[in-house]
Amino acid sequence: MNLGMRRAATVLVTAGLAAAVSALPASANTTVPVTGGSGDWGVKLSFRNYIKGPVAHGSTELSGGATENADGTYSFPVVSGSYDTATGKTVIQFGGGVAYEGHGGILQVQIEDLRLEIVNGEGDLYADMASSSPSSSELTHYPDVNLADLDLSGGQPTLNGTTLSLGSTPATLTEEGSPAFAGFYAPGSELDPISFSATVDTGSGGGQTPPPAGGSSADQQILADVAAGPLTLSVADGTVQLSGSALDGNGTHQTATGALNTATVSDLRGTNAGWNLVGQVSDFTGDVGTIGAENLGWQPSAAAVDTGLGTPGTVTAGNAVQPGQGLGVARTLASAAPGSSAGTFTADAQLTLGIPADTVPGDYAAVLTLTLS
């Protein structure tokens, strides 16, 4: 589910000035980075109860480090953010997500990568969402949607030492958030209140470098507004030609072999939330017969791409699957766990099609679908 995020990066650059030049007063940097913590939000109590109830017969799945609290609400990890001690501008980026499913999968609501923003005393909650409903069973994505308005009349975020916190704050569904919520609730509907407690690094929030002997110095603040990138999948080519059939090593049956075209996964969301790439094949069909999908097996391999920027993430290839136990059901080609999924990765596989002895000679074709989530 990503998806949209903005992160503020602050760098202080010191410029030495010659002794003959008078130093101008440099304004202190009042923005401090947020380095960790957690936030509590339950989405909407009545919706949680509906999903678990006898009508929807649904389920709830948490991901990316999100956990369930004792009262049924959720705790989302704080992964980044910033706080301006002078203006109160606050950006809190949460990791993880929650996915709901009901009515046998017809109703789906997925919420992840929450971002809380407070500017000029007004608060908004953003999220990457996807949803479907009985009236529209197709899953529709809503990246970085403005999901909720926050009522800050009860208090703004407060900084106490290195702890930045916001008490229980009412939230209401926005005009943009209503369709992202599968149209289940009208704009203005009350959602669960949200709160957070985060750690800030006050040591990087300003202060000036002492001037060297015989000279002076001045600080310049350089800001970079980094938007979240996508989670993408691309494939080198759309066709794989297997070799002509030949006896296997034991001489017991025929096989056809080949190599899957390289799949490339790029996780540029900035959340390190993890991802999973699976593959499933249809039956092989021809003019004169069918070869079951379970007869296609593979031996996956995967690698991280070193782009020269940052530390490459970690990717794990899926398990080998033998013909006869094959890809008629979804099998993992490659995956990256939360905390190490950011970056670019390649995934490959050696393919082996086991050919049953009663297969009529001819040309056969199937479609292998790769799905990234």
C-alpha positions as CSV (number, residue, x, y, z in Angstrom):
1,M,0.0,0.0,0.0
2,N,2.5,4.0,-0.5
3,L,2.7,5.8,-1.2
4,G,3.0,9.4,-0.2
5,M,5.4,10.8,2.3
6,R,7.3,14.0,2.8
7,R,10.5,14.2,4.9
8,A,12.4,17.4,5.7
9,A,16.2,17.1,5.8
10,T,18.2,19.8,7.4
11,V,21.9,20.4,6.9
12,L,23.9,23.2,8.5
13,V,26.7,24.6,6.4
14,T,29.4,26.7,8.0
15,A,31.1,29.4,5.8
16,G,34.3,31.1,7.1
17,L,34.6,34.8,6.5
18,A,37.9,36.8,6.4
19,A,38.7,38.8,9.4
20,A,38.3,42.1,7.5
21,V,34.6,41.3,6.8
22,S,32.0,42.0,9.5
23,A,29.8,38.9,10.3
24,L,26.1,39.4,10.0
25,P,23.9,37.9,12.8
26,A,22.8,34.4,11.8
27,S,19.3,33.3,12.8
28,A,19.2,30.0,14.7
29,N,17.7,27.0,13.0
30,T,14.5,26.2,14.9
31,T,13.6,22.9,13.2
32,V,14.5,19.7,15.0
33,P,14.3,16.2,13.4
34,V,12.0,13.5,14.8
35,T,13.9,10.3,15.3
36,G,11.4,7.7,16.7
37,G,8.4,7.0,18.8
38,S,4.9,5.7,18.1
39,G,1.3,6.9,17.5
40,D,-2.0,5.4,18.5
41,W,-5.1,5.4,16.2
42,G,-8.0,3.0,15.8
43,V,-9.3,4.2,12.4
44,K,-13.0,3.9,13.5
45,L,-14.4,1.7,16.3
46,S,-17.8,1.0,14.6
47,F,-16.0,-0.1,11.4
48,R,-13.7,-2.4,13.3
49,N,-16.7,-4.0,15.0
50,Y,-18.5,-4.3,11.7
51,I,-15.6,-6.1,10.1
52,K,-15.4,-8.6,13.0
53,G,-19.2,-9.0,13.1
54,P,-21.6,-11.6,11.8
55,V,-22.5,-9.6,8.6
56,A,-19.0,-8.9,7.1
57,H,-17.3,-12.1,8.6
58,G,-14.1,-10.2,7.9
59,S,-10.5,-10.1,9.0
60,T,-7.9,-7.5,9.9
61,E,-4.2,-7.7,9.0
62,L,-1.4,-5.4,10.4
63,S,1.9,-4.9,8.6
64,G,5.1,-3.0,8.7
65,G,5.6,-2.9,12.4
66,A,2.0,-1.8,13.3
67,T,0.6,-3.6,16.4
68,E,-2.7,-3.9,18.1
69,N,-3.2,-2.2,21.5
70,A,-5.2,-3.8,24.4
71,D,-8.2,-1.6,23.6
72,G,-8.3,-2.7,19.9
73,T,-6.7,0.4,18.5
74,Y,-3.4,0.3,16.7
75,S,0.1,1.5,17.4
76,F,2.1,2.7,14.4
77,P,5.9,3.3,14.6
78,V,7.2,6.8,14.0
79,V,9.8,6.6,11.2
80,S,10.7,10.2,10.6
81,G,9.5,13.8,10.8
82,S,10.3,17.3,12.0
83,Y,9.2,19.9,14.5
84,D,9.7,23.7,14.4
85,T,10.1,25.0,17.9
86,A,9.3,28.5,16.8
87,T,6.2,28.0,14.7
88,G,4.9,24.6,15.9
89,K,4.9,23.2,12.4
90,T,4.9,19.4,12.8
91,V,5.3,16.6,10.4
92,I,5.1,13.0,11.8
93,Q,5.6,10.1,9.4
94,F,4.3,6.7,10.6
95,G,5.3,3.3,9.2
96,G,3.1,0.2,9.0
97,G,-0.5,-0.2,7.9
98,V,-3.7,-2.0,8.5
99,A,-5.9,-3.9,5.9
100,Y,-9.5,-4.9,6.4
101,E,-11.4,-7.5,4.3
102,G,-15.0,-8.5,4.6
103,H,-17.9,-10.1,2.6
104,G,-15.5,-12.8,1.2
105,G,-13.1,-10.2,-0.1
106,I,-15.6,-8.0,-1.8
107,L,-15.1,-5.2,0.7
108,Q,-11.5,-4.2,1.2
109,V,-9.9,-1.1,2.9
110,Q,-6.2,-0.8,3.1
111,I,-4.5,2.1,5.0
112,E,-0.7,2.6,5.4
113,D,2.1,5.1,5.7
114,L,0.1,7.6,7.8
115,R,1.4,11.1,7.9
116,L,0.3,13.8,10.4
117,E,0.9,17.4,9.5
118,I,0.2,20.5,11.6
119,V,0.8,23.9,9.9
120,N,-0.4,27.3,11.3
121,G,-2.4,25.5,14.0
122,E,-4.4,23.3,11.6
123,G,-3.9,19.5,11.4
124,D,-4.4,16.9,8.7
125,L,-3.9,13.2,8.5
126,Y,-2.7,11.7,5.2
127,A,-2.4,8.1,4.1
128,D,-1.8,5.8,1.2
129,M,-5.1,3.9,0.7
130,A,-6.8,1.3,-1.5
131,S,-10.4,0.1,-1.3
132,S,-13.1,-1.9,-3.0
133,S,-16.8,-2.3,-2.2
134,P,-19.8,-4.4,-3.2
135,S,-20.8,-1.7,-5.7
136,S,-17.2,-1.6,-7.2
137,S,-15.3,-4.8,-6.5
138,E,-12.2,-3.6,-8.3
139,L,-9.4,-2.4,-5.9
140,T,-8.9,1.4,-6.4
141,H,-5.7,3.1,-5.1
142,Y,-5.7,6.5,-3.4
143,P,-2.0,7.6,-2.9
144,D,-1.3,10.2,-0.2
145,V,-5.0,11.1,0.3
146,N,-6.0,13.7,2.8
147,L,-7.9,11.3,5.0
148,A,-8.9,13.3,8.1
149,D,-9.1,16.7,9.5
150,L,-7.8,17.1,13.1
151,D,-9.5,19.2,15.8
152,L,-6.6,20.8,17.7
153,S,-8.8,23.0,19.9
154,G,-7.9,20.7,22.8
155,G,-4.1,21.3,22.4
156,Q,-1.2,21.5,20.1
157,P,1.9,19.2,20.2
158,T,4.1,20.0,23.2
159,L,7.9,19.5,23.5
160,N,9.2,18.4,26.9
161,G,13.0,17.9,26.8
162,T,13.4,15.5,23.9
163,T,9.8,14.2,23.9
164,L,7.3,15.7,21.5
165,S,3.7,14.6,22.2
166,L,0.1,15.2,21.1
167,G,-2.8,14.1,23.3
168,S,-5.9,12.4,22.1
169,T,-7.1,14.5,19.1
170,P,-10.5,14.2,17.4
171,A,-10.4,13.3,13.7
172,T,-13.2,13.6,11.0
173,L,-13.3,12.1,7.6
174,T,-12.6,14.5,4.7
175,E,-14.3,14.9,1.3
176,E,-11.2,13.2,-0.3
177,G,-11.1,10.5,2.4
178,S,-14.7,9.3,2.0
179,P,-14.3,7.5,-1.4
180,A,-10.9,6.1,-0.3
181,F,-12.8,4.5,2.6
182,A,-14.9,2.7,0.0
183,G,-17.7,5.2,0.5
184,F,-18.6,3.5,3.7
185,Y,-18.9,6.8,5.6
186,A,-19.9,10.3,4.5
187,P,-17.5,13.3,4.8
188,G,-17.5,14.7,8.3
189,S,-18.0,11.3,9.9
190,E,-16.2,11.0,13.2
191,L,-13.1,8.7,13.1
192,D,-11.1,7.5,16.1
193,P,-8.9,10.1,17.8
194,I,-5.2,10.0,17.2
195,S,-2.2,10.7,19.5
196,F,1.5,10.3,19.4
197,S,4.7,10.5,21.5
198,A,7.9,11.0,19.5
199,T,11.6,11.6,20.2
200,V,13.3,14.6,18.8
201,D,17.0,15.3,18.4
202,T,17.3,18.8,20.0
203,G,21.1,18.7,19.5
204,S,20.7,19.3,15.8
205,G,18.1,22.0,16.2
206,G,20.2,25.1,15.8
207,G,23.1,26.8,17.6
208,Q,26.0,28.5,15.8
209,T,29.5,27.3,15.3
210,P,32.0,29.3,17.4
211,P,34.1,31.6,15.1
212,P,37.7,30.7,14.5
213,A,40.4,32.9,16.0
214,G,40.9,36.0,13.9
215,G,37.7,35.5,11.8
216,S,34.0,34.8,12.0
217,S,31.4,32.3,10.8
218,A,27.8,32.1,9.7
219,D,25.4,29.2,9.4
220,Q,23.1,28.6,6.4
221,Q,20.2,26.2,6.6
222,I,19.7,24.0,3.6
223,L,16.3,22.3,3.3
224,A,15.3,19.5,1.1
225,D,11.7,18.5,0.7
226,V,11.7,14.8,-0.2
227,A,8.5,13.3,-1.6
228,A,7.9,9.6,-1.2
229,G,8.7,7.5,-4.3
230,P,6.7,4.5,-5.5
231,L,6.9,0.8,-5.0
232,T,7.3,-0.5,-8.6
233,L,7.7,-3.7,-10.6
234,S,9.1,-4.0,-14.1
235,V,10.0,-6.9,-16.3
236,A,12.6,-7.0,-19.0
237,D,10.4,-8.7,-21.6
238,G,7.0,-10.2,-21.9
239,T,7.8,-13.5,-23.5
240,V,9.7,-16.6,-22.3
241,Q,10.5,-19.3,-24.8
242,L,11.2,-22.7,-23.2
243,S,13.6,-25.1,-24.9
244,G,12.3,-28.1,-26.8
245,S,11.3,-31.1,-24.7
246,A,14.0,-33.6,-23.7
247,L,14.4,-36.4,-21.2
248,D,15.2,-35.4,-17.7
249,G,18.4,-36.6,-16.0
250,N,16.7,-39.8,-14.8
251,G,15.2,-40.6,-18.2
252,T,11.7,-40.9,-16.6
253,H,9.9,-38.0,-18.3
254,Q,10.4,-35.1,-20.6
255,T,11.0,-31.5,-19.5
256,A,11.3,-28.1,-21.2
257,T,13.5,-25.5,-19.5
258,G,14.2,-21.8,-19.7
259,A,14.8,-18.6,-17.7
260,L,12.3,-16.1,-16.4
261,N,12.9,-12.6,-17.7
262,T,14.5,-10.5,-15.0
263,A,12.0,-8.7,-12.7
264,T,13.1,-5.5,-11.1
265,V,11.6,-4.2,-7.9
266,S,12.2,-0.6,-6.7
267,D,11.1,0.4,-3.2
268,L,11.5,4.2,-3.0
269,R,8.7,4.8,-0.5
270,G,11.2,5.7,2.3
271,T,9.3,3.6,4.9
272,N,11.3,0.4,4.7
273,A,7.9,-1.3,5.2
274,G,8.8,-4.6,3.4
275,W,7.4,-6.2,0.2
276,N,6.7,-9.6,-1.3
277,L,6.8,-10.6,-5.0
278,V,4.9,-13.7,-5.9
279,G,4.2,-15.6,-9.2
280,Q,1.4,-17.8,-10.4
281,V,0.9,-19.5,-13.8
282,S,-2.2,-20.5,-15.7
283,D,-2.6,-23.9,-17.3
284,F,-0.6,-24.4,-20.5
285,T,-3.1,-24.7,-23.4
286,G,-2.7,-25.7,-27.0
287,D,-4.7,-26.7,-30.0
288,V,-4.7,-30.4,-28.9
289,G,-4.5,-30.4,-25.1
290,T,-3.6,-28.9,-21.8
291,I,-0.6,-29.2,-19.4
292,G,-1.6,-28.3,-15.8
293,A,-0.1,-25.3,-14.2
294,E,1.3,-27.4,-11.3
295,N,3.8,-28.9,-13.7
296,L,5.8,-25.7,-14.0
297,G,8.5,-25.4,-11.3
298,W,11.2,-22.8,-10.7
299,Q,14.5,-22.1,-8.9
300,P,14.4,-18.4,-7.8
301,S,17.4,-16.1,-7.3
302,A,17.5,-12.4,-6.2
303,A,20.0,-9.7,-5.6
304,A,20.2,-6.1,-4.4
305,V,21.4,-3.4,-6.9
306,D,24.1,-1.2,-5.6
307,T,23.2,2.3,-6.9
308,G,26.0,4.0,-5.0
309,L,23.5,5.9,-2.9
310,G,23.1,4.6,0.7
311,T,23.3,1.0,1.8
312,P,21.6,-1.5,-0.4
313,G,18.7,-3.4,1.3
314,T,18.4,-7.1,1.8
315,V,16.4,-9.4,-0.5
316,T,15.6,-13.1,-0.1
317,A,14.9,-15.4,-3.0
318,G,11.8,-17.7,-2.7
319,N,12.1,-21.5,-2.3
320,A,12.6,-23.8,-5.2
321,V,9.4,-25.4,-6.4
322,Q,9.6,-28.7,-8.3
323,P,7.4,-29.6,-11.3
324,G,4.3,-31.4,-10.1
325,Q,4.2,-29.2,-7.0
326,G,4.5,-26.0,-9.1
327,L,3.1,-22.6,-9.8
328,G,-0.6,-23.4,-10.0
329,V,-0.8,-21.5,-6.7
330,A,1.0,-18.3,-5.8
331,R,4.7,-18.9,-4.9
332,T,7.2,-16.3,-3.6
333,L,9.8,-15.3,-6.1
334,A,11.6,-12.8,-3.8
335,S,10.8,-10.8,-0.7
336,A,12.3,-8.1,1.6
337,A,11.5,-7.8,5.2
338,P,10.5,-4.6,7.0
339,G,13.6,-2.6,7.9
340,S,15.7,-3.7,4.9
341,S,13.4,-3.4,1.9
342,A,14.4,0.1,0.5
343,G,16.3,0.2,-2.7
344,T,16.3,-1.6,-6.1
345,F,16.5,-5.4,-6.5
346,T,16.4,-8.0,-9.3
347,A,14.7,-11.3,-9.2
348,D,15.2,-14.2,-11.6
349,A,14.3,-17.9,-11.8
350,Q,15.2,-21.0,-13.8
351,L,12.0,-22.6,-15.1
352,T,11.4,-26.3,-15.6
353,L,8.2,-27.6,-17.2
354,G,7.5,-31.3,-16.4
355,I,5.6,-32.8,-19.3
356,P,3.2,-35.6,-18.4
357,A,3.7,-38.8,-20.5
358,D,0.2,-38.6,-22.0
359,T,0.7,-35.0,-23.4
360,V,-0.2,-34.7,-27.0
361,P,2.7,-33.1,-29.0
362,G,2.1,-29.5,-30.1
363,D,2.6,-25.9,-29.1
364,Y,1.4,-24.8,-25.6
365,A,1.3,-21.4,-24.0
366,A,0.5,-20.1,-20.5
367,V,0.6,-16.8,-18.7
368,L,2.8,-16.3,-15.6
369,T,1.6,-13.4,-13.5
370,L,4.0,-11.6,-11.0
371,T,2.3,-9.6,-8.2
372,L,4.1,-7.2,-5.9
373,S,2.6,-6.2,-2.6
